[in-house]
Amino acid sequence: MGENSIHVIHPYKHEGTWVFDDPSVGLVQEPFVDGADAIIERLVAAIPDAARGFTLLFAAAPFAGANARLDWRRADAGGNWYYLEALAMEGWLCPALFKYFSAAPPTLYVQCKPKGR
């Protein structure tokens, strides 16, 4: 599970909901819900046509280009709540997080950018 890796997904909007596909871990149209979707809306506000797809990199350790830091708050309903202090927003990440990490990282570092750059 690359605990120290930078993971890459390409979220997009499907029927008004932010989702992503990652065939390498068996996920198709996996939705972002419970605040995570609102966080994405804010993070991609400056990316043209983000609803058609953007690149989201995430890791448990800081990396060059990361522009958001989410701090773990609590476990709930099989998933985990994270807080983005810069936007004073909280979002729930579903158990799909465990497809990338063996345990919920205390901090997630994120970069959102246009696809193909």
MMTF fields as JSON, N, C-alpha, C and O atoms, coordinates in Angstrom:
{
  "mmtfVersion": "1.0.0",
  "mmtfProducer": "UNKNOWN",
  "numBonds": 467,
  "numAtoms": 468,
  "numGroups": 117,
  "numChains": 1,
  "numModels": 1,
  "chainsPerModel": [1],
  "groupsPerChain": [117],
  "chainIdList": ["A"],
  "bondAtomList": [4, 2, 8, 6, 12, 10, 16, 14, 20, 18, 24, 22, 28, 26, 32, 30, 36, 34, 40, 38, 44, 42, 48, 46, 52, 50, 56, 54, 60, 58, 64, 62, 68, 66, 72, 70, 76, 74, 80, 78, 84, 82, 88, 86, 92, 90, 96, 94, 100, 98, 104, 102, 108, 106, 112, 110, 116, 114, 120, 118, 124, 122, 128, 126, 132, 130, 136, 134, 140, 138, 144, 142, 148, 146, 152, 150, 156, 154, 160, 158, 164, 162, 168, 166, 172, 170, 176, 174, 180, 178, 184, 182, 188, 186, 192, 190, 196, 194, 200, 198, 204, 202, 208, 206, 212, 210, 216, 214, 220, 218, 224, 222, 228, 226, 232, 230, 236, 234, 240, 238, 244, 242, 248, 246, 252, 250, 256, 254, 260, 258, 264, 262, 268, 266, 272, 270, 276, 274, 280, 278, 284, 282, 288, 286, 292, 290, 296, 294, 300, 298, 304, 302, 308, 306, 312, 310, 316, 314, 320, 318, 324, 322, 328, 326, 332, 330, 336, 334, 340, 338, 344, 342, 348, 346, 352, 350, 356, 354, 360, 358, 364, 362, 368, 366, 372, 370, 376, 374, 380, 378, 384, 382, 388, 386, 392, 390, 396, 394, 400, 398, 404, 402, 408, 406, 412, 410, 416, 414, 420, 418, 424, 422, 428, 426, 432, 430, 436, 434, 440, 438, 444, 442, 448, 446, 452, 450, 456, 454, 460, 458, 464, 462],
  "bondOrderList": [1, 1, 1, 1, 1, 1, 1, 1, 1, 1, 1, 1, 1, 1, 1, 1, 1, 1, 1, 1, 1, 1, 1, 1, 1, 1, 1, 1, 1, 1, 1, 1, 1, 1, 1, 1, 1, 1, 1, 1, 1, 1, 1, 1, 1, 1, 1, 1, 1, 1, 1, 1, 1, 1, 1, 1, 1, 1, 1, 1, 1, 1, 1, 1, 1, 1, 1, 1, 1, 1, 1, 1, 1, 1, 1, 1, 1, 1, 1, 1, 1, 1, 1, 1, 1, 1, 1, 1, 1, 1, 1, 1, 1, 1, 1, 1, 1, 1, 1, 1, 1, 1, 1, 1, 1, 1, 1, 1, 1, 1, 1, 1, 1, 1, 1, 1],
  "groupList": [{"groupName": "MET", "atomNameList": ["N", "CA", "C", "O"], "elementList": ["N", "C", "C", "O"], "formalChargeList": [0, 0, 0, 0], "bondAtomList": [1, 0, 2, 1, 3, 2], "bondOrderList": [1, 1, 2], "singleLetterCode": "M", "chemCompType": "L-PEPTIDE LINKING"}, {"groupName": "GLY", "atomNameList": ["N", "CA", "C", "O"], "elementList": ["N", "C", "C", "O"], "formalChargeList": [0, 0, 0, 0], "bondAtomList": [1, 0, 2, 1, 3, 2], "bondOrderList": [1, 1, 2], "singleLetterCode": "G", "chemCompType": "PEPTIDE LINKING"}, {"groupName": "GLU", "atomNameList": ["N", "CA", "C", "O"], "elementList": ["N", "C", "C", "O"], "formalChargeList": [0, 0, 0, 0], "bondAtomList": [1, 0, 2, 1, 3, 2], "bondOrderList": [1, 1, 2], "singleLetterCode": "E", "chemCompType": "L-PEPTIDE LINKING"}, {"groupName": "ASN", "atomNameList": ["N", "CA", "C", "O"], "elementList": ["N", "C", "C", "O"], "formalChargeList": [0, 0, 0, 0], "bondAtomList": [1, 0, 2, 1, 3, 2], "bondOrderList": [1, 1, 2], "singleLetterCode": "N", "chemCompType": "L-PEPTIDE LINKING"}, {"groupName": "SER", "atomNameList": ["N", "CA", "C", "O"], "elementList": ["N", "C", "C", "O"], "formalChargeList": [0, 0, 0, 0], "bondAtomList": [1, 0, 2, 1, 3, 2], "bondOrderList": [1, 1, 2], "singleLetterCode": "S", "chemCompType": "L-PEPTIDE LINKING"}, {"groupName": "ILE", "atomNameList": ["N", "CA", "C", "O"], "elementList": ["N", "C", "C", "O"], "formalChargeList": [0, 0, 0, 0], "bondAtomList": [1, 0, 2, 1, 3, 2], "bondOrderList": [1, 1, 2], "singleLetterCode": "I", "chemCompType": "L-PEPTIDE LINKING"}, {"groupName": "HIS", "atomNameList": ["N", "CA", "C", "O"], "elementList": ["N", "C", "C", "O"], "formalChargeList": [0, 0, 0, 0], "bondAtomList": [1, 0, 2, 1, 3, 2], "bondOrderList": [1, 1, 2], "singleLetterCode": "H", "chemCompType": "L-PEPTIDE LINKING"}, {"groupName": "VAL", "atomNameList": ["N", "CA", "C", "O"], "elementList": ["N", "C", "C", "O"], "formalChargeList": [0, 0, 0, 0], "bondAtomList": [1, 0, 2, 1, 3, 2], "bondOrderList": [1, 1, 2], "singleLetterCode": "V", "chemCompType": "L-PEPTIDE LINKING"}, {"groupName": "PRO", "atomNameList": ["N", "CA", "C", "O"], "elementList": ["N", "C", "C", "O"], "formalChargeList": [0, 0, 0, 0], "bondAtomList": [1, 0, 2, 1, 3, 2], "bondOrderList": [1, 1, 2], "singleLetterCode": "P", "chemCompType": "L-PEPTIDE LINKING"}, {"groupName": "TYR", "atomNameList": ["N", "CA", "C", "O"], "elementList": ["N", "C", "C", "O"], "formalChargeList": [0, 0, 0, 0], "bondAtomList": [1, 0, 2, 1, 3, 2], "bondOrderList": [1, 1, 2], "singleLetterCode": "Y", "chemCompType": "L-PEPTIDE LINKING"}, {"groupName": "LYS", "atomNameList": ["N", "CA", "C", "O"], "elementList": ["N", "C", "C", "O"], "formalChargeList": [0, 0, 0, 0], "bondAtomList": [1, 0, 2, 1, 3, 2], "bondOrderList": [1, 1, 2], "singleLetterCode": "K", "chemCompType": "L-PEPTIDE LINKING"}, {"groupName": "THR", "atomNameList": ["N", "CA", "C", "O"], "elementList": ["N", "C", "C", "O"], "formalChargeList": [0, 0, 0, 0], "bondAtomList": [1, 0, 2, 1, 3, 2], "bondOrderList": [1, 1, 2], "singleLetterCode": "T", "chemCompType": "L-PEPTIDE LINKING"}, {"groupName": "TRP", "atomNameList": ["N", "CA", "C", "O"], "elementList": ["N", "C", "C", "O"], "formalChargeList": [0, 0, 0, 0], "bondAtomList": [1, 0, 2, 1, 3, 2], "bondOrderList": [1, 1, 2], "singleLetterCode": "W", "chemCompType": "L-PEPTIDE LINKING"}, {"groupName": "PHE", "atomNameList": ["N", "CA", "C", "O"], "elementList": ["N", "C", "C", "O"], "formalChargeList": [0, 0, 0, 0], "bondAtomList": [1, 0, 2, 1, 3, 2], "bondOrderList": [1, 1, 2], "singleLetterCode": "F", "chemCompType": "L-PEPTIDE LINKING"}, {"groupName": "ASP", "atomNameList": ["N", "CA", "C", "O"], "elementList": ["N", "C", "C", "O"], "formalChargeList": [0, 0, 0, 0], "bondAtomList": [1, 0, 2, 1, 3, 2], "bondOrderList": [1, 1, 2], "singleLetterCode": "D", "chemCompType": "L-PEPTIDE LINKING"}, {"groupName": "LEU", "atomNameList": ["N", "CA", "C", "O"], "elementList": ["N", "C", "C", "O"], "formalChargeList": [0, 0, 0, 0], "bondAtomList": [1, 0, 2, 1, 3, 2], "bondOrderList": [1, 1, 2], "singleLetterCode": "L", "chemCompType": "L-PEPTIDE LINKING"}, {"groupName": "GLN", "atomNameList": ["N", "CA", "C", "O"], "elementList": ["N", "C", "C", "O"], "formalChargeList": [0, 0, 0, 0], "bondAtomList": [1, 0, 2, 1, 3, 2], "bondOrderList": [1, 1, 2], "singleLetterCode": "Q", "chemCompType": "L-PEPTIDE LINKING"}, {"groupName": "ALA", "atomNameList": ["N", "CA", "C", "O"], "elementList": ["N", "C", "C", "O"], "formalChargeList": [0, 0, 0, 0], "bondAtomList": [1, 0, 2, 1, 3, 2], "bondOrderList": [1, 1, 2], "singleLetterCode": "A", "chemCompType": "L-PEPTIDE LINKING"}, {"groupName": "ARG", "atomNameList": ["N", "CA", "C", "O"], "elementList": ["N", "C", "C", "O"], "formalChargeList": [0, 0, 0, 0], "bondAtomList": [1, 0, 2, 1, 3, 2], "bondOrderList": [1, 1, 2], "singleLetterCode": "R", "chemCompType": "L-PEPTIDE LINKING"}, {"groupName": "CYS", "atomNameList": ["N", "CA", "C", "O"], "elementList": ["N", "C", "C", "O"], "formalChargeList": [0, 0, 0, 0], "bondAtomList": [1, 0, 2, 1, 3, 2], "bondOrderList": [1, 1, 2], "singleLetterCode": "C", "chemCompType": "L-PEPTIDE LINKING"}],
  "groupTypeList": [0, 1, 2, 3, 4, 5, 6, 7, 5, 6, 8, 9, 10, 6, 2, 1, 11, 12, 7, 13, 14, 14, 8, 4, 7, 1, 15, 7, 16, 2, 8, 13, 7, 14, 1, 17, 14, 17, 5, 5, 2, 18, 15, 7, 17, 17, 5, 8, 14, 17, 17, 18, 1, 13, 11, 15, 15, 13, 17, 17, 17, 8, 13, 17, 1, 17, 3, 17, 18, 15, 14, 12, 18, 18, 17, 14, 17, 1, 1, 3, 12, 9, 9, 15, 2, 17, 15, 17, 0, 2, 1, 12, 15, 19, 8, 17, 15, 13, 10, 9, 13, 4, 17, 17, 8, 8, 11, 15, 9, 7, 16, 19, 10, 8, 10, 1, 18],
  "groupIdList": [1, 2, 3, 4, 5, 6, 7, 8, 9, 10, 11, 12, 13, 14, 15, 16, 17, 18, 19, 20, 21, 22, 23, 24, 25, 26, 27, 28, 29, 30, 31, 32, 33, 34, 35, 36, 37, 38, 39, 40, 41, 42, 43, 44, 45, 46, 47, 48, 49, 50, 51, 52, 53, 54, 55, 56, 57, 58, 59, 60, 61, 62, 63, 64, 65, 66, 67, 68, 69, 70, 71, 72, 73, 74, 75, 76, 77, 78, 79, 80, 81, 82, 83, 84, 85, 86, 87, 88, 89, 90, 91, 92, 93, 94, 95, 96, 97, 98, 99, 100, 101, 102, 103, 104, 105, 106, 107, 108, 109, 110, 111, 112, 113, 114, 115, 116, 117],
  "secStructList": [7, 7, 6, 6, 1, 7, 3, 3, 3, 7, 7, 3, 3, 3, 6, 6, 3, 3, 3, 3, 3, 3, 4, 4, 4, 6, 3, 3, 3, 3, 3, 7, 7, 6, 6, 2, 2, 2, 2, 2, 2, 2, 2, 6, 6, 6, 1, 6, 6, 4, 4, 4, 7, 3, 3, 3, 3, 3, 3, 1, 1, 7, 7, 6, 6, 7, 7, 3, 3, 3, 3, 3, 3, 3, 3, 3, 6, 6, 3, 3, 3, 3, 3, 3, 4, 4, 4, 6, 3, 3, 3, 3, 3, 7, 4, 4, 4, 4, 4, 6, 7, 1, 1, 7, 7, 1, 3, 3, 3, 3, 3, 3, 3, 3, 6, 6, 7],
  "xCoordList": [0.805, 0.0, 0.841, 0.323, 1.786, 2.571, 2.249, 1.768, 2.517, 2.208, 2.929, 2.431, 4.091, 4.845, 4.727, 5.471, 3.805, 3.639, 2.726, 1.92, 2.888, 1.918, 0.925, 1.31, -0.321, -1.377, -2.041, -2.095, -2.544, -3.157, -4.513, -4.639, -5.525, -6.852, -7.333, -6.749, -8.4, -8.92, -10.425, -11.233, -10.798, -12.229, -12.92, -12.295, -14.218, -15.067, -16.482, -16.773, -17.349, -18.737, -19.569, -19.499, -20.362, -21.296, -22.656, -22.829, -23.61, -24.956, -24.913, -25.653, -24.028, -23.955, -23.124, -23.036, -22.507, -21.709, -20.261, -19.986, -19.333, -17.916, -17.644, -17.973, -17.042, -16.718, -15.335, -14.78, -14.791, -13.556, -13.544, -14.206, -12.773, -12.561, -11.104, -10.223, -10.839, -9.469, -9.503, -9.56, -9.468, -9.543, -8.444, -8.626, -7.313, -6.214, -6.58, -5.969, -7.579, -8.023, -9.513, -10.122, -10.09, -11.462, -12.545, -13.645, -12.268, -13.27, -13.782, -13.001, -15.096, -15.735, -16.807, -17.669, -16.746, -17.677, -17.827, -18.934, -16.695, -16.672, -16.971, -16.237, -18.044, -18.439, -17.712, -17.308, -17.565, -17.142, -18.427, -19.216, -18.64, -19.872, -19.549, -18.384, -20.565, -20.45, -19.343, -18.5, -19.352, -18.389, -17.153, -16.571, -16.733, -15.568, -15.87, -14.989, -17.116, -17.525, -17.443, -17.025, -17.832, -17.765, -16.315, -15.992, -15.449, -14.019, -13.469, -12.734, -13.817, -13.347, -13.831, -13.058, -15.098, -15.632, -14.75, -14.44, -14.346, -13.526, -12.114, -11.551, -11.537, -10.157, -10.013, -8.945, -11.068, -10.971, -11.636, -11.773, -12.046, -12.772, -12.03, -12.667, -10.708, -9.935, -9.51, -8.845, -9.886, -9.516, -10.626, -11.762, -10.295, -11.321, -11.906, -11.174, -13.221, -13.926, -13.571, -13.523, -13.322, -12.936, -13.977, -13.626, -15.245, -16.301, -16.097, -16.577, -15.388, -15.108, -13.903, -13.575, -13.244, -12.114, -10.922, -10.608, -10.269, -9.037, -8.144, -8.585, -6.909, -5.959, -5.853, -5.66, -5.98, -5.85, -4.742, -4.856, -3.686, -2.595, -2.759, -3.131, -2.485, -2.594, -1.569, -1.205, -1.116, -0.093, -0.198, -0.817, 0.422, 0.456, 1.644, 1.763, 2.514, 3.685, 3.677, 3.161, 4.242, 4.293, 5.026, 5.965, 4.595, 5.28, 5.245, 4.368, 6.193, 6.272, 4.987, 4.551, 4.383, 3.161, 1.891, 0.828, 1.977, 0.779, 0.269, 1.038, -1.033, -1.574, -2.71, -3.385, -2.921, -3.926, -3.461, -2.847, -3.769, -3.424, -4.698, -5.372, -5.013, -6.189, -5.724, -4.904, -6.248, -5.87, -6.98, -8.154, -6.588, -7.534, -8.224, -7.588, -9.529, -10.303, -10.82, -10.613, -11.511, -12.112, -12.588, -12.849, -12.691, -13.268, -14.784, -15.276, -15.519, -16.973, -17.543, -17.173, -18.43, -19.163, -18.232, -18.543, -17.103, -16.157, -15.2, -14.22, -15.479, -14.609, -13.949, -13.9, -13.449, -12.715, -13.003, -13.107, -13.132, -13.351, -12.014, -11.159, -11.845, -10.64, -11.048, -12.13, -10.156, -10.414, -9.397, -8.193, -9.877, -9.032, -9.072, -9.992, -8.059, -8.037, -8.08, -8.741, -7.387, -7.328, -8.711, -8.916, -9.656, -11.019, -12.03, -13.225, -11.555, -12.44, -13.566, -14.737, -13.178, -14.156, -13.758, -12.579, -14.782, -14.568, -15.254, -16.342, -14.604, -15.192, -14.889, -13.863, -15.806, -15.691, -15.116, -15.594, -14.107, -13.552, -13.976, -13.735, -14.607, -15.18, -14.089, -12.905, -14.48, -13.497, -12.625, -11.66, -12.938, -12.06, -10.661, -9.7, -10.532, -9.225, -8.273, -7.066, -8.837, -8.013, -7.556, -6.818, -7.991, -7.431, -6.046, -5.256, -5.752, -4.49, -3.588, -2.368, -4.177, -3.418, -3.924, -5.121, -3.037, -3.45, -4.196, -5.0, -3.933, -4.636, -4.842, -4.128, -5.809, -6.08, -4.872, -4.518, -4.241, -3.087, -3.504, -4.612, -2.631, -2.949, -3.085, -3.802, -2.399, -2.466, -2.469, -1.754, -3.275, -3.257, -2.854, -3.377, -1.931, -1.493, -2.067, -2.029, -2.602, -3.355, -2.917, -2.581, -2.929, -2.764, -3.839, -4.005, -4.569, -5.555, -5.032, -4.62, -5.047, -4.573, -5.309, -5.924, -5.242, -5.907, -5.33, -4.151, -6.165, -5.711, -4.696, -4.806, -3.719, -2.748, -1.643, -0.913, -1.509, -0.415, 0.43, 1.395],
  "yCoordList": [-1.194, 0.0, 1.247, 2.076, 1.625, 2.821, 3.889, 4.969, 3.585, 4.538, 5.869, 6.909, 5.856, 7.084, 7.57, 8.454, 7.001, 7.349, 8.551, 8.891, 9.181, 10.177, 9.441, 8.843, 9.486, 8.816, 9.833, 11.025, 9.338, 10.214, 9.652, 8.48, 10.514, 10.164, 11.333, 12.416, 11.099, 12.121, 12.284, 11.757, 13.013, 13.222, 14.0, 14.762, 13.783, 14.474, 14.462, 13.743, 15.256, 15.272, 14.309, 14.296, 13.5, 12.573, 12.811, 12.588, 13.262, 13.56, 14.482, 14.296, 15.485, 16.494, 16.14, 16.93, 14.955, 14.495, 14.3, 13.753, 14.748, 14.483, 13.01, 12.477, 12.346, 10.921, 10.716, 11.618, 9.513, 9.154, 7.67, 6.882, 7.306, 5.911, 5.576, 6.387, 4.41, 3.916, 2.407, 1.668, 1.949, 0.511, -0.287, -1.473, 0.347, -0.381, -0.845, -1.776, -0.196, -0.627, -0.998, -1.144, -1.148, -1.619, -0.592, -0.964, 0.688, 1.725, 2.327, 2.679, 2.44, 3.066, 4.015, 3.621, 5.26, 6.301, 6.344, 6.452, 6.257, 6.353, 7.802, 8.703, 8.046, 9.432, 10.072, 9.4, 11.374, 12.204, 12.783, 13.401, 12.588, 13.036, 13.695, 13.796, 14.134, 14.644, 15.664, 15.512, 16.685, 17.769, 17.644, 18.66, 16.427, 16.259, 16.854, 17.423, 16.722, 17.303, 18.83, 19.447, 19.435, 20.899, 21.38, 22.433, 20.609, 20.952, 20.924, 21.828, 19.895, 19.81, 21.026, 21.628, 21.387, 22.56, 23.78, 24.512, 23.995, 25.163, 25.022, 25.99, 23.817, 23.627, 23.736, 24.098, 23.428, 23.453, 24.679, 24.758, 25.625, 26.801, 27.528, 28.083, 27.532, 28.252, 27.359, 27.832, 26.09, 25.175, 25.195, 24.814, 25.64, 25.684, 24.298, 23.321, 24.234, 23.008, 21.806, 20.675, 22.052, 20.971, 19.856, 18.697, 20.188, 19.178, 18.072, 16.953, 18.378, 17.358, 16.513, 15.55, 16.872, 16.087, 16.964, 17.907, 16.648, 17.315, 16.274, 15.16, 16.63, 15.72, 16.071, 17.234, 15.069, 15.247, 14.324, 13.101, 14.908, 14.149, 14.208, 15.249, 13.102, 13.114, 12.162, 11.145, 12.527, 11.745, 12.004, 12.973, 11.116, 11.265, 12.114, 12.443, 12.468, 13.296, 14.501, 14.415, 15.622, 16.801, 16.497, 15.701, 17.131, 16.979, 18.304, 19.135, 18.497, 19.735, 19.918, 19.002, 21.079, 21.369, 21.176, 21.648, 20.494, 20.306, 21.68, 22.52, 21.9, 23.214, 23.162, 24.164, 22.002, 21.874, 20.811, 19.81, 21.058, 20.119, 19.805, 20.706, 18.53, 18.096, 17.308, 16.397, 17.662, 17.015, 16.1, 16.471, 14.887, 13.89, 14.401, 14.978, 14.185, 14.585, 13.384, 13.283, 12.449, 11.317, 10.269, 10.571, 9.041, 7.958, 7.984, 8.34, 7.601, 7.599, 6.794, 7.013, 5.876, 5.111, 4.424, 4.356, 3.92, 3.204, 4.108, 3.638, 5.415, 6.374, 7.299, 7.004, 8.409, 9.333, 10.77, 11.107, 11.62, 13.052, 13.762, 13.514, 14.655, 15.48, 16.947, 17.303, 17.791, 19.227, 19.991, 19.762, 20.895, 21.763, 23.147, 23.931, 23.427, 24.674, 25.908, 26.89, 25.871, 27.038, 27.497, 28.684, 26.578, 26.921, 26.745, 26.97, 26.341, 26.06, 25.116, 25.354, 24.024, 23.054, 21.648, 21.319, 20.836, 19.45, 18.546, 18.855, 17.42, 16.479, 15.05, 14.761, 14.158, 12.74, 11.986, 12.139, 11.187, 10.33, 8.898, 8.378, 8.28, 6.952, 5.888, 6.193, 4.64, 3.575, 3.306, 2.548, 3.905, 3.768, 4.298, 3.928, 5.159, 5.657, 4.497, 4.599, 3.386, 2.229, 1.417, 0.443, 1.813, 1.225, 1.815, 1.255, 2.955, 3.665, 3.675, 3.787, 3.56, 3.579, 2.467, 2.18, 1.841, 0.773, 1.325, 0.62, 2.58, 3.271, 4.717, 5.213, 5.383, 6.784, 7.636, 7.69, 8.298, 9.143, 10.314, 10.831, 10.732, 11.88, 13.165, 14.083, 13.23, 14.396, 13.918, 12.983, 14.563, 14.323, 15.618, 16.688, 15.515, 16.656, 16.45, 15.341, 17.519, 17.426, 18.505, 19.622, 18.152, 19.128, 18.868, 17.737, 19.909, 19.831, 20.66, 21.804, 20.085, 20.819, 20.338, 19.272, 21.137, 20.706, 19.374, 19.083, 18.584, 17.319, 17.572, 18.536, 16.707, 16.79, 17.798, 18.11, 18.32, 19.272, 18.805, 19.476],
  "zCoordList": [0.0, 0.0, 0.0, 0.748, -0.48, -0.511, 0.526, 0.183, 1.804, 2.871, 2.662, 3.094, 2.009, 1.782, 0.342, -0.081, -0.402, -1.808, -1.984, -1.118, -3.144, -3.577, -4.469, -5.474, -4.109, -4.86, -5.788, -5.488, -6.921, -7.913, -8.313, -8.669, -8.247, -8.76, -9.622, -9.599, -10.377, -11.274, -11.042, -11.807, -9.988, -9.725, -10.841, -11.578, -10.939, -11.908, -11.344, -10.388, -11.938, -11.483, -12.314, -13.543, -11.611, -12.246, -11.598, -10.4, -12.394, -11.905, -10.689, -9.723, -10.754, -9.705, -8.49, -7.55, -8.494, -7.352, -7.77, -8.838, -6.927, -7.191, -6.957, -5.898, -7.942, -7.873, -8.492, -9.119, -8.303, -8.996, -9.273, -8.598, -10.286, -10.651, -10.384, -10.67, -9.849, -9.716, -9.88, -8.897, -11.14, -11.393, -10.686, -10.41, -10.39, -9.745, -8.334, -7.809, -7.718, -6.387, -6.384, -5.324, -7.58, -7.703, -7.423, -7.013, -7.631, -7.377, -8.684, -9.569, -8.79, -9.942, -9.421, -8.635, -9.861, -9.439, -7.916, -7.39, -7.227, -5.762, -5.388, -5.793, -4.617, -4.345, -3.164, -2.215, -3.254, -2.127, -1.533, -2.248, -0.24, 0.413, 1.752, 2.137, 2.442, 3.82, 4.025, 4.909, 3.216, 3.385, 2.523, 2.143, 2.201, 1.325, -0.044, -0.689, -0.484, -1.766, -1.734, -2.714, -0.629, -0.502, -0.467, -1.016, 0.177, 0.198, -1.221, -1.619, -1.985, -3.37, -4.162, -4.908, -4.005, -4.714, -4.488, -5.428, -3.241, -2.917, -3.481, -3.993, -3.391, -3.846, -5.362, -5.857, -6.094, -7.561, -8.179, -9.399, -7.358, -7.85, -8.972, -9.867, -8.939, -9.958, -11.137, -12.059, -11.111, -12.201, -13.253, -12.97, -14.461, -15.513, -15.797, -15.955, -15.858, -16.235, -15.356, -15.84, -14.063, -13.144, -13.094, -12.872, -13.295, -13.234, -14.264, -14.078, -15.346, -16.366, -15.997, -16.691, -14.904, -14.415, -14.086, -14.813, -12.994, -12.593, -11.935, -11.652, -11.697, -11.058, -9.588, -9.233, -8.734, -7.297, -6.807, -6.897, -6.296, -5.7, -4.189, -3.647, -3.502, -2.043, -1.439, -2.029, -0.242, 0.452, 1.945, 2.384, 2.716, 4.168, 4.61, 5.79, 3.685, 3.991, 3.059, 1.945, 3.499, 2.634, 1.325, 1.304, 0.242, -1.038, -1.779, -1.541, -2.671, -3.45, -4.239, -4.936, -4.138, -4.866, -4.054, -4.457, -2.921, -2.094, -1.668, -1.201, -1.832, -1.505, -0.496, -0.264, 0.1, 1.154, 2.142, 1.771, 3.396, 4.466, 5.247, 5.747, 5.341, 6.086, 7.309, 7.195, 8.466, 9.712, 10.192, 10.193, 10.604, 11.084, 12.336, 13.218, 12.404, 13.579, 14.353, 15.562, 13.639, 14.343, 13.333, 12.168, 13.813, 13.013, 13.211, 14.282, 12.158, 12.243, 11.08, 9.927, 11.38, 10.363, 9.366, 8.177, 9.836, 8.981, 8.232, 7.654, 8.239, 7.567, 8.575, 9.769, 8.085, 8.945, 8.573, 7.394, 9.584, 9.393, 9.392, 10.242, 8.42, 8.302, 8.286, 7.821, 8.806, 8.913, 8.085, 8.203, 7.251, 6.442, 7.082, 6.849, 7.891, 8.668, 7.775, 8.113, 6.646, 5.762, 5.314, 5.063, 5.213, 4.798, 5.926, 5.729, 7.114, 8.251, 7.838, 8.131, 7.141, 6.656, 7.093, 7.218, 7.319, 7.712, 6.697, 6.211, 6.38, 5.436, 5.834, 6.449, 5.47, 5.8, 4.603, 3.478, 4.845, 3.803, 4.105, 5.194, 3.128, 3.303, 3.442, 3.293, 3.727, 3.896, 2.664, 2.76, 1.518, 0.348, 0.663, -0.011, 1.677, 2.107, 2.397, 2.178, 2.895, 3.261, 2.048, 2.195, 0.861, -0.365, -0.618, -1.379, 0.026, -0.178, 1.054, 0.929, 2.231, 3.485, 4.4, 4.412, 5.161, 6.073, 7.284, 7.894, 7.633, 8.713, 8.272, 7.4, 8.868, 8.508, 8.902, 10.079, 7.941, 8.266, 9.162, 9.023, 10.074, 10.925, 10.116, 10.516, 8.983, 8.111, 6.664, 6.307, 5.845, 4.407, 3.718, 4.031, 2.788, 1.98, 0.595, 0.062, 0.003, -1.239, -2.209, -1.815, -3.486, -4.547, -5.589, -6.043, -5.97, -7.045, -8.199, -8.011, -9.398, -10.571, -11.804, -11.797, -12.873, -14.102, -14.586, -14.38, -15.22, -15.8, -16.895, -17.654, -16.967, -18.042, -17.848, -18.788, -16.617, -16.347, -15.209, -14.841]
}
